[in-house]
Amino acid sequence: MAGKKKGGAALPPRRKKGSFSQRFVKDIRRNWILYLLLLPGLLSLILFKIGPVGGMVIAFEKFSAFQGILGSKWVGLDNFKRIFTDPYIPKVFMNTIILAVLTIVVVFPIPIIFSLFLNEIRQKWVRSTVQSLSFLPYFISAAVMVSILYTILSPSSGIVNNIIRSLGGSSVNFMAKPGWFRPLYVILEIWQTFGYSAIIYIAAMMNIDPSLYEAAEVDGANRWDKMLRITLPCISTSIIVMLIISVGNIFTVNLDRILLMYNSSVYDTADVIQTYVYRIAFESKGFPDYSYGTAVNILKSVIAFVMVSFVNKMADRFAETRLF
């Protein structure tokens, strides 16, 4: 049946749209290979990311592994009230925040600076070699990185203490000094992650229009001017996104690295939220206190979410003002 006329011209007949389920089944039949490739990742997301979220209900219970989630006694907010009366919570929160702030203030700018200078290297093979070498530590496990650090700082045979002794000083056991824990943690963080983070900024630089640099050269701009007035503003969006991610991980320190660097001498500065939760959940005297450990972790996540929302709002305002 022909469509209705509009202005003397006949419109083509309208096709009836099928239901969502019919269209979905049709799309699966057409692109079944793509859905098959998606399936392992989707199952992993459901089983290991979405599914365990339901287990957070134990924070509101006096959880017992023998009784299970459904059989354990419901205690409401008692575990969260206990957090505010726990004398050790302020210390671990402060240690975590200090490490996180050091990571953002010290570690975060280094990949940006590194990528800016790497982008100025004209020899392509030199740039590729330096980028590959800087990226290599990201694939090395935390255990190997800490072992290398122990070897370098060994009081008896480490290269650092050998230099100190050759200058007339005495050996220092850096790994047993509470004041040295944070600097060493930050050094390892820089060493292992700055090359990986720099790749994101370098990829953003690859999308910058070359005509901007050509126009700047015509205007007499030197390399510093082009770096500060063209390259940096053009990658500002990537910088803001990475900053938001860093703030979101502000309470998520590298637990593996801390546990490997951990010893009784550095508890004052090394004990963070994750190590505290690990101890009360898995190393408690008597029965592990899973409920309290979960409550501490939920509170940490809520605070991190609030901080991310705040930084995201500030980033939007920053983008509107166009400071770059």
Buried (B, 14 or more C-beta within 10 A) or exposed (E): EEEEEEEEEEEEEEEEEEEEEEEEEEEEEEEEEEEEEEEEEEEEEEEEEEEEEEEEBBBBBBBBEEEEEEEBEEBEEBBBEBBEEBEEBEBBBEBBBEBBEBBBEBBBEBBBEBBBEBBEBEEEEEBEEBBEEBBEBBEEEBEEBBEBBBEEBBBEEBEBBEEBEEEEEEBBBBBEBEEBBBEBBBEBBBBBBBBBBBBBBBEBBEEBEEEBBEEBEEEEBEEEEBBEBBBBBBBBEBBBBBBBEBBBBBBBBBBBBBBBBBEEBBBEBBBBBBBBBBBBBEEEEEEBBBBBBBBBBBBBBEBBEEBBEEBBEBBEEBEEEEEB
